[in-house]
């Protein structure tokens, strides 16, 4: 559109005039396009994969509901409330991946009620606790690679990989993971790595 800011072919000025309140505008087509592009890249690796969108980045219900209709992405959640929100947006518990640190006994019991929820353990103590509460439960391991990835030399965005944190299991702890014996043993199937969010645009 000539001399007008637009998104997805729609005039943002026109949309702004429809309400005196601030507006957040999303392009559903753009969201789906980016998900398709990400799938194409990951398929090219020849490795099995699943894509999960971190709800904590944006929990806007219409956006999450649209993502569900595409069938291209699951949701990464970090609390029982986020699980409920994702389910309310149309996702099934099997579409969710749970990752959180320092869970209370109540929260841990709540998430274990979903048998097909992918649970990522980020500490040795969490592995032991799940083994006691849900013997034989399939789990994932949140691995801390002790490195960060970013761009622009922005120190505010380079928060991972420098100091030891509570987020994830380090390489030197993997031997201890193997020695944990919870009756009966847990079954580990997922490996999850977390890095800095400051990724350069494609």
SEVO-819171 format. One record per residue (C-alpha): residue number from 1; residue in three letters; y negated, z negated, x. Coordinates in pm, 1 decimal, decimal comma, always signed. Each point is the difference from the previous one (the first is absolute). Last residue first. Layout:
! SEVO-819171
+-----+------+----------+----------+----------+
| seq | type |        Y |        Z |        X |
+-----+------+----------+----------+----------+
| NUM |  ala |        Y |        Z |        X |
...
+-----+------+----------+----------+----------+
END
This chain:
! SEVO-819171
+-----+------+----------+----------+----------+
| seq | type |        Y |        Z |        X |
+-----+------+----------+----------+----------+
| 202 |  unk |  +1565,8 |   -860,8 |  +1755,0 |
| 201 |  unk |   -230,8 |   -306,6 |    -18,1 |
| 200 |  unk |    +34,1 |   -255,1 |   +279,4 |
| 199 |  unk |   +191,9 |   -321,1 |    -71,8 |
| 198 |  unk |   -177,6 |   -332,7 |     +1,6 |
| 197 |  unk |   +259,0 |   -188,5 |   -203,2 |
| 196 |  unk |   +141,8 |   -188,4 |   +298,1 |
| 195 |  unk |   +378,0 |     -1,7 |    +21,4 |
| 194 |  unk |   +288,1 |   -137,5 |   -204,8 |
| 193 |  unk |   +363,9 |    +89,5 |    +58,1 |
| 192 |  unk |   +274,9 |    -15,8 |   -263,5 |
| 191 |  unk |   +372,3 |    +20,3 |    +64,9 |
| 190 |  unk |   +227,8 |     +0,6 |   -302,6 |
| 189 |  unk |   +373,8 |    -62,3 |    -36,7 |
| 188 |  unk |    +77,2 |   -361,9 |    +87,3 |
| 187 |  unk |   +294,6 |   -156,0 |   -180,8 |
| 186 |  unk |     -5,3 |   -377,8 |    -16,8 |
| 185 |  unk |   +299,1 |   -197,0 |   +122,0 |
| 184 |  unk |   +194,3 |   -229,9 |   -228,7 |
| 183 |  unk |    -88,9 |   -277,6 |    +63,4 |
| 182 |  unk |   -305,4 |    +48,9 |   +220,9 |
| 181 |  unk |    +75,1 |    +60,2 |   +367,0 |
| 180 |  unk |   -302,8 |    +86,4 |   +207,5 |
| 179 |  unk |   +123,2 |   +126,8 |   +336,7 |
| 178 |  unk |   -109,6 |   +360,5 |    -50,7 |
| 177 |  unk |   -354,6 |   -108,1 |    -85,1 |
| 176 |  unk |     -4,8 |   -198,6 |   +325,5 |
| 175 |  unk |    +57,5 |   +319,6 |   +197,8 |
| 174 |  unk |   -282,5 |   +162,3 |   -194,8 |
| 173 |  unk |   -248,9 |   -268,4 |   +100,7 |
| 172 |  unk |   -103,9 |   +166,4 |   +327,8 |
| 171 |  unk |    -88,7 |   +313,8 |   -192,6 |
| 170 |  unk |   -245,5 |   -184,2 |   -222,9 |
| 169 |  unk |    +49,9 |    -81,1 |   -367,4 |
| 168 |  unk |   -292,3 |    +61,7 |   -230,6 |
| 167 |  unk |   -346,3 |   -120,2 |    -89,7 |
| 166 |  unk |    -49,2 |   -354,5 |   +126,0 |
| 165 |  unk |   -213,6 |   +127,1 |   +287,6 |
| 164 |  unk |    +14,1 |    +21,9 |   +379,8 |
| 163 |  unk |   -319,0 |   +151,2 |   +134,4 |
| 162 |  unk |    -77,8 |   +358,6 |    +97,6 |
| 161 |  unk |   +217,2 |   +225,7 |   -214,9 |
| 160 |  unk |   -201,8 |     -5,9 |   -317,7 |
| 159 |  unk |   -367,1 |    -51,7 |    -76,3 |
| 158 |  unk |   -147,5 |   +320,3 |   +137,9 |
| 157 |  unk |   -216,8 |    +80,4 |   -302,8 |
| 156 |  unk |   -286,4 |   -232,3 |    +90,3 |
| 155 |  unk |    +26,9 |   +120,1 |   +359,9 |
| 154 |  unk |   -102,6 |   +351,2 |   -100,7 |
| 153 |  unk |   +104,7 |   +222,0 |   +290,9 |
| 152 |  unk |    -21,1 |   +302,5 |   -233,0 |
| 151 |  unk |   +369,8 |     +0,4 |    -78,8 |
| 150 |  unk |   +285,6 |   -232,4 |    -80,5 |
| 149 |  unk |   +357,7 |    -88,9 |    +83,7 |
| 148 |  unk |   +109,3 |   -350,3 |    +90,6 |
| 147 |  unk |   +288,6 |   -136,5 |   +202,0 |
| 146 |  unk |   +231,6 |   -299,1 |     -5,1 |
| 145 |  unk |   +266,3 |   +196,6 |   -192,4 |
| 144 |  unk |    +18,0 |   -273,9 |   -268,9 |
| 143 |  unk |   +317,1 |    +73,0 |   -195,6 |
| 142 |  unk |    +25,9 |    -85,2 |   -368,2 |
| 141 |  unk |   +372,4 |    -26,7 |    -58,3 |
| 140 |  unk |   +162,0 |   +116,2 |   -322,3 |
| 139 |  unk |   +231,4 |   -186,2 |   -232,0 |
| 138 |  unk |   +319,5 |    +42,7 |   -205,1 |
| 137 |  unk |   +103,2 |   -329,5 |   -159,4 |
| 136 |  unk |   +340,9 |   -127,2 |   +112,5 |
| 135 |  unk |    -87,6 |   -363,2 |    -65,9 |
| 134 |  unk |   -303,8 |    -39,5 |   -227,3 |
| 133 |  unk |   -163,0 |   -342,4 |    +37,7 |
| 132 |  unk |   +143,7 |   -104,8 |   +338,4 |
| 131 |  unk |    -10,6 |   +344,3 |   +157,9 |
| 130 |  unk |   -348,0 |    +50,2 |   -141,9 |
| 129 |  unk |   -115,1 |   -316,0 |   +177,8 |
| 128 |  unk |   +161,4 |    +98,5 |   +331,5 |
| 127 |  unk |   -160,1 |   +345,5 |     +0,3 |
| 126 |  unk |   -334,2 |   -154,4 |    -93,3 |
| 125 |  unk |    +27,8 |   -242,1 |   +292,9 |
| 124 |  unk |    +60,5 |   +285,0 |   +244,2 |
| 123 |  unk |   -324,8 |   +164,4 |   -104,6 |
| 122 |  unk |   -136,0 |   +315,9 |   -162,3 |
| 121 |  unk |   +278,5 |    +59,1 |   -249,1 |
| 120 |  unk |    -43,3 |   +321,4 |   -199,5 |
| 119 |  unk |   +132,0 |    -12,0 |   -355,7 |
| 118 |  unk |    +89,2 |   +321,7 |   -183,6 |
| 117 |  unk |    +22,6 |    -91,6 |   -370,1 |
| 116 |  unk |   +335,8 |   +102,6 |   -147,6 |
| 115 |  unk |   +116,6 |   -350,1 |    -95,1 |
| 114 |  unk |   -332,4 |   -117,3 |   -141,4 |
| 113 |  unk |    +46,9 |   -376,5 |    -45,9 |
| 112 |  unk |    -44,0 |    -37,9 |   +376,3 |
| 111 |  unk |   -372,1 |    +56,5 |    -51,3 |
| 110 |  unk |    -34,4 |   -306,5 |   -221,1 |
| 109 |  unk |   +203,9 |   -230,5 |   +224,2 |
| 108 |  unk |   -214,9 |    +95,9 |   +298,6 |
| 107 |  unk |   -318,3 |    -67,9 |   -195,6 |
| 106 |  unk |   +119,3 |   -346,4 |   -106,6 |
| 105 |  unk |   +120,6 |    -96,0 |   +348,2 |
| 104 |  unk |   -342,3 |    +93,8 |   +136,9 |
| 103 |  unk |    -27,6 |   +312,2 |   +211,4 |
| 102 |  unk |   -142,8 |    -12,4 |   +351,9 |
| 101 |  unk |    -44,0 |   +374,6 |    +58,2 |
| 100 |  unk |    +26,1 |   +294,7 |   -237,5 |
|  99 |  unk |   +176,6 |   +335,5 |    -36,6 |
|  98 |  unk |   +160,2 |   +118,6 |   -322,3 |
|  97 |  unk |    +95,8 |   +365,3 |    -50,4 |
|  96 |  unk |     +0,5 |   +130,6 |   -355,0 |
|  95 |  unk |   +153,1 |   +302,3 |   -172,0 |
|  94 |  unk |   +320,7 |   -191,9 |    -75,7 |
|  93 |  unk |   -210,3 |   -245,4 |   -200,7 |
|  92 |  unk |    -88,9 |   +288,6 |   -229,9 |
|  91 |  unk |   -354,5 |   +137,2 |     -6,8 |
|  90 |  unk |   -181,0 |    +55,9 |   -328,6 |
|  89 |  unk |   -340,9 |   -153,6 |    +65,1 |
|  88 |  unk |   +112,4 |   -333,3 |   -147,2 |
|  87 |  unk |   +282,4 |     -8,5 |   +253,8 |
|  86 |  unk |   -258,0 |    +38,6 |   +277,1 |
|  85 |  unk |   -209,4 |   -284,6 |   -142,8 |
|  84 |  unk |   +302,3 |   -228,5 |    -29,9 |
|  83 |  unk |    +96,9 |    +67,7 |   +362,2 |
|  82 |  unk |   -360,4 |    -59,2 |   +104,8 |
|  81 |  unk |    +11,1 |   -338,9 |   -172,2 |
|  80 |  unk |   +324,2 |    -86,3 |   +181,6 |
|  79 |  unk |   -180,1 |    +61,1 |   +329,9 |
|  78 |  unk |    -16,5 |   +251,0 |   +286,7 |
|  77 |  unk |    +65,7 |   +339,6 |   -155,6 |
|  76 |  unk |    +67,9 |   +343,3 |   +149,8 |
|  75 |  unk |    +21,4 |   +254,0 |   -282,6 |
|  74 |  unk |   +215,3 |   +310,7 |    -32,0 |
|  73 |  unk |   -107,7 |   +358,9 |    +46,5 |
|  72 |  unk |    +62,9 |   +359,4 |   -101,5 |
|  71 |  unk |   +116,4 |    -40,3 |   -359,7 |
|  70 |  unk |   -330,6 |   +153,8 |   -107,2 |
|  69 |  unk |    -15,0 |   -211,4 |   -317,1 |
|  68 |  unk |     +5,9 |   -320,7 |   +205,6 |
|  67 |  unk |   -304,9 |   +109,0 |   +197,2 |
|  66 |  unk |   -182,2 |    +46,7 |   -330,7 |
|  65 |  unk |    +84,3 |   -354,7 |   -104,6 |
|  64 |  unk |   -122,3 |   -131,9 |   +335,1 |
|  63 |  unk |   -334,9 |   +175,5 |    -41,6 |
|  62 |  unk |    -34,3 |   -111,1 |   -363,2 |
|  61 |  unk |    +78,0 |   -361,3 |   +104,6 |
|  60 |  unk |   -254,5 |    -35,0 |   +281,2 |
|  59 |  unk |   +189,9 |   -210,2 |   +258,0 |
|  58 |  unk |   -165,3 |   +152,3 |   +306,9 |
|  57 |  unk |    +83,3 |    -75,8 |   +364,9 |
|  56 |  unk |   +199,5 |   -308,6 |   -102,2 |
|  55 |  unk |   +235,2 |   +234,0 |   -186,2 |
|  54 |  unk |   +135,1 |   +138,3 |   +325,6 |
|  53 |  unk |   +146,1 |   +341,1 |    -90,3 |
|  52 |  unk |   +366,4 |    +39,0 |    +92,8 |
|  51 |  unk |   +154,2 |   +319,9 |   +134,4 |
|  50 |  unk |   +374,7 |    +19,4 |    +57,3 |
|  49 |  unk |   +182,1 |   +150,3 |   +295,7 |
|  48 |  unk |   +320,9 |   +156,9 |   +128,8 |
|  47 |  unk |    -48,9 |   +190,0 |   +326,7 |
|  46 |  unk |    -19,3 |   +377,6 |    +47,1 |
|  45 |  unk |   -346,8 |    -39,4 |   +148,6 |
|  44 |  unk |   -134,5 |   +290,9 |   -205,1 |
|  43 |  unk |    +65,6 |   -192,2 |   -319,5 |
|  42 |  unk |   -260,4 |   -251,0 |   +117,1 |
|  41 |  unk |   -269,4 |   +265,4 |    +40,5 |
|  40 |  unk |    +72,1 |   +165,3 |   -334,5 |
|  39 |  unk |     +6,6 |   -336,1 |   -177,9 |
|  38 |  unk |   -342,5 |    -87,4 |   +141,6 |
|  37 |  unk |   -139,8 |   +330,5 |   -122,3 |
|  36 |  unk |   +139,9 |    -59,5 |   -349,3 |
|  35 |  unk |   -158,3 |   -346,3 |     -8,6 |
|  34 |  unk |   -332,8 |   +147,3 |   +106,4 |
|  33 |  unk |    +15,6 |   +263,6 |   -273,9 |
|  32 |  unk |    +89,8 |   -259,4 |   -263,4 |
|  31 |  unk |   -304,9 |   -209,6 |    +86,7 |
|  30 |  unk |   -221,7 |   +308,2 |     +5,2 |
|  29 |  unk |   +120,7 |   +113,0 |   -341,9 |
|  28 |  unk |    -65,3 |   -345,5 |   -143,7 |
|  27 |  unk |   -357,4 |    +13,6 |   +126,1 |
|  26 |  unk |   -150,1 |   -347,1 |    -21,3 |
|  25 |  unk |   -343,0 |   -120,7 |   -107,6 |
|  24 |  unk |   -122,9 |   -356,7 |    +34,2 |
|  23 |  unk |   -298,9 |    -64,1 |   -221,5 |
|  22 |  unk |   -298,1 |   -234,8 |    +11,5 |
|  21 |  unk |   -138,4 |    -81,6 |   -347,0 |
|  20 |  unk |   -271,3 |   +187,8 |   -189,3 |
|  19 |  unk |   +266,2 |   +235,3 |   -140,0 |
|  18 |  unk |    +25,6 |   +370,8 |    -81,3 |
|  17 |  unk |   -270,5 |    +91,7 |   +248,6 |
|  16 |  unk |   +229,8 |    -74,4 |   +291,4 |
|  15 |  unk |   +256,9 |   +248,6 |   -131,9 |
|  14 |  unk |   -257,4 |   +277,2 |    -11,0 |
|  13 |  unk |   -115,6 |    -82,2 |   +351,5 |
|  12 |  unk |   +361,1 |     -0,7 |   +117,0 |
|  11 |  unk |    +37,8 |   +359,1 |   -116,5 |
|  10 |  unk |   +369,2 |    +77,8 |    -44,3 |
|   9 |  unk |   +177,2 |   +268,7 |   +203,1 |
|   8 |  unk |   +241,1 |   -247,5 |   +151,7 |
|   7 |  unk |   -288,1 |   -211,0 |   +124,7 |
|   6 |  unk |   -358,7 |   +117,7 |    -10,4 |
|   5 |  unk |   -333,6 |    -62,9 |   +167,1 |
|   4 |  unk |   -246,0 |   +253,8 |   -126,2 |
|   3 |  unk |   -207,8 |   +263,1 |   +180,2 |
|   2 |  unk |   +198,9 |   +285,0 |   -150,9 |
|   1 |  unk |   +339,3 |    -99,3 |   -135,2 |
+-----+------+----------+----------+----------+
END
